[in-house]
Amino acid sequence: MQKIIIKENAIFIADAHENENRRGFWKFLQALKNGKIQTSQLFLMGDIFDLLIYEIKATHNFAKDYIDLLEELACEIEIIYLEGNHDFNLAKFFKNVKVYNIEQQPLLCEFQDHTLAKLAHGDIFLKPFLQFCLKSLRNRYLLYFLNFLNNLCKYKITHKILQNQNKKKLVREIPNFSSLIKKRLKYYDTNFVIEGHYHQNIFLEIKNTKYLNLATFAYKESFFIVKYEPEIRFHKIELKEA
């Protein structure tokens, strides 16, 4: 697979967790469309929606306008979408947006100074049983069956999942997070790692590896802009107060 070059002014967004009550990502896309925010490259690092799965039809209606706008924007800018654990099996939604599923993560990229980087939503390199469960949940036959059950019970399954998502705390400090990451970095085997998933908004330097865990967009509508100064910098922008 050809490496993706991370360009100057590329934007990174993770964990927008967009739903009926949280529409910050929609406002961001509108700002991209009308030129208030400008970039030639957008990285979506997973969990952009609270729930979007191709096989689960009840999740489509809310996301339709987003999908259409992302496709329109992708005609002008490069959009790379790494699937998360709340938004997956997405490839059939998109023609212009480049989608990478969990099997294709970590995604090998390269900064303009030739530093190699690997990108992932963050739900990889887990304990075998948990990894098996996450992989099983993406099985399309199981999902079609769940879609049948969801339709049968008048969307109670998806409604309950979205209800629970609304109750979740967006930001909490994970104890001993640096120790957790130190163990996982050996699987990445690269100089720079970028993840979402954990909502920690933290930069770590462990031995020869730089690690960035992106802030959750859902909290303060935070996103990151890549700058070469000449060192690689990720400048955080916050569009709202918490």
C-alpha positions in Angstrom: 0.0 0.0 0.0 1.4 3.4 -1.0 2.3 5.7 1.9 0.1 8.8 2.4 2.1 12.0 2.7 0.8 14.2 5.6 0.7 17.7 4.1 1.3 21.1 5.6 -2.0 22.4 7.2 -3.6 18.9 7.2 -6.4 18.7 9.7 -6.9 15.8 12.2 -10.2 15.1 13.9 -11.0 12.3 16.2 -14.1 11.1 18.2 -16.7 13.7 17.2 -19.4 11.3 18.3 -22.0 13.1 16.3 -25.6 12.5 17.1 -29.0 14.3 17.1 -27.9 16.3 20.2 -24.4 17.0 19.1 -23.9 18.7 15.7 -20.4 20.3 16.0 -19.0 18.2 13.2 -21.7 19.3 10.9 -20.8 23.0 11.6 -17.2 22.1 11.0 -18.0 20.6 7.6 -20.1 23.7 6.7 -17.1 25.9 7.6 -14.9 23.7 5.3 -17.5 24.1 2.5 -17.7 27.9 2.7 -14.0 28.4 3.1 -14.0 29.7 6.7 -11.7 26.7 7.5 -9.3 25.7 4.8 -7.2 22.6 4.2 -6.1 20.3 1.4 -6.2 17.2 3.5 -8.5 16.0 6.3 -7.9 12.9 8.5 -11.0 11.5 10.3 -9.6 9.3 13.0 -12.7 7.3 13.8 -15.9 7.5 16.0 -17.0 10.5 14.0 -20.5 9.3 14.6 -22.0 7.8 17.7 -23.3 5.0 15.6 -22.9 4.4 11.8 -22.8 0.9 10.4 -23.6 0.1 6.8 -25.6 -3.1 7.7 -27.7 -1.4 10.3 -30.2 0.7 8.3 -31.5 2.7 11.2 -28.1 4.4 11.5 -28.2 5.7 7.9 -30.8 8.5 8.0 -29.0 10.8 10.4 -25.7 10.4 8.6 -26.9 10.8 5.1 -26.4 14.6 4.8 -22.9 14.2 6.3 -22.0 11.5 3.9 -23.2 13.6 0.9 -21.2 16.6 2.1 -18.1 14.6 2.8 -18.3 13.1 -0.7 -18.7 16.6 -2.2 -15.7 18.0 -0.2 -13.6 15.0 -1.2 -13.8 16.1 -4.8 -11.7 19.2 -3.7 -9.6 17.9 -0.7 -8.2 14.6 0.2 -10.3 13.0 3.0 -8.9 9.9 4.8 -11.4 8.2 7.1 -10.1 5.6 9.6 -13.0 3.5 10.9 -13.6 3.5 14.7 -15.5 1.2 17.0 -18.7 3.2 16.6 -18.5 3.8 12.8 -17.4 0.8 10.7 -18.1 -1.1 7.5 -18.3 2.3 5.8 -16.7 1.7 2.4 -20.0 1.3 0.6 -21.1 4.7 1.7 -18.3 6.5 -0.1 -16.7 6.7 -3.5 -14.4 9.8 -3.0 -13.5 9.5 0.7 -10.7 7.0 1.3 -11.9 4.6 4.0 -9.6 2.3 6.0 -11.1 -0.4 8.2 -9.6 -2.0 11.3 -7.8 -4.6 9.3 -6.0 -1.8 7.4 -4.9 -0.1 10.5 -2.4 1.1 11.5 -2.1 3.2 8.3 1.4 4.0 7.2 2.0 7.7 6.4 4.9 10.0 6.0 5.5 13.5 7.0 7.1 15.9 4.6 10.4 15.7 6.4 10.3 11.9 5.7 9.5 10.9 9.3 7.3 7.8 9.1 4.1 7.7 11.1 1.4 5.2 11.8 -2.3 6.2 12.3 -5.1 4.2 13.9 -8.3 4.9 15.7 -6.8 3.1 18.7 -8.9 -0.1 19.1 -6.1 -2.4 17.8 -3.3 -4.3 19.6 -5.7 -5.2 22.4 -5.9 -8.4 24.4 -6.8 -11.3 22.1 -10.3 -11.9 23.5 -11.3 -8.3 23.3 -9.8 -8.0 19.8 -11.8 -11.1 18.8 -15.0 -9.5 20.1 -14.5 -6.3 18.2 -13.7 -8.2 15.0 -16.8 -10.4 15.5 -19.0 -7.3 15.9 -18.0 -6.2 12.4 -19.1 -9.5 10.8 -21.7 -8.5 8.2 -23.9 -11.6 8.6 -24.2 -10.9 12.4 -24.9 -7.3 11.7 -27.6 -8.1 9.1 -29.2 -10.3 11.8 -29.0 -7.5 14.3 -30.5 -5.2 11.8 -33.4 -7.6 11.4 -33.9 -7.8 15.2 -33.7 -4.0 15.4 -36.3 -3.5 12.8 -38.5 -6.2 14.4 -38.4 -4.4 17.8 -39.0 -0.9 16.2 -35.4 0.3 16.5 -35.1 -0.2 20.3 -31.6 -1.7 20.0 -30.1 1.3 18.2 -32.1 3.7 20.3 -30.7 2.2 23.5 -27.2 2.3 22.2 -27.5 6.0 21.4 -29.1 6.7 24.7 -26.2 5.1 26.5 -23.7 7.1 24.3 -25.4 10.3 25.4 -24.8 9.5 29.0 -21.1 8.7 28.6 -18.6 11.2 30.0 -16.5 12.5 27.1 -13.4 13.3 29.0 -11.8 11.4 31.9 -8.1 10.8 32.7 -7.0 7.2 32.2 -4.7 6.1 35.1 -1.2 5.1 34.1 -2.0 5.9 30.5 1.7 6.4 29.6 2.4 2.9 30.8 -0.4 1.5 28.7 0.9 3.3 25.6 4.5 2.2 26.3 3.4 -1.5 26.1 1.5 -0.9 22.8 4.1 1.1 21.0 6.2 -2.0 20.4 3.6 -3.2 18.0 3.7 0.0 15.9 7.4 0.0 15.4 7.7 3.5 14.0 8.9 7.0 14.9 5.5 8.7 15.3 2.1 7.3 16.3 -1.3 9.1 16.1 -4.4 7.7 17.7 -7.9 8.7 18.8 -10.2 6.5 20.8 -8.9 7.3 24.3 -9.9 11.0 24.4 -6.7 11.9 26.4 -5.4 14.9 24.5 -1.8 14.0 25.3 1.6 14.0 23.6 4.2 11.5 24.9 7.8 10.9 23.9 8.9 7.3 24.8 12.4 6.4 23.8 12.6 7.1 20.1 8.8 7.3 19.4 6.5 10.3 19.6 2.9 9.5 20.4 -0.1 11.8 20.1 -3.5 10.9 21.4 -5.9 13.4 19.9 -8.5 15.3 21.9 -12.1 14.3 21.4 -13.8 16.7 19.0 -17.1 16.2 20.8 -15.9 18.0 24.0 -14.7 21.4 22.8 -14.8 20.8 19.0 -11.1 20.4 19.0 -9.1 19.6 15.9 -5.4 19.7 15.1 -3.5 21.4 12.2 -0.2 20.1 11.1 2.7 22.6 10.8 6.3 22.2 9.8 8.2 24.8 11.8 10.6 23.1 10.7 9.8 20.4 13.3 6.5 18.7 13.1 3.9 20.4 15.2 0.2 19.7 15.8 -1.6 23.0 16.7 -4.9 22.5 18.5 -7.9 24.6 17.7 -11.0 24.7 19.9 -14.2 26.0 18.4 -16.2 26.1 21.6 -16.1 26.3 25.4 -16.7 23.0 27.3 
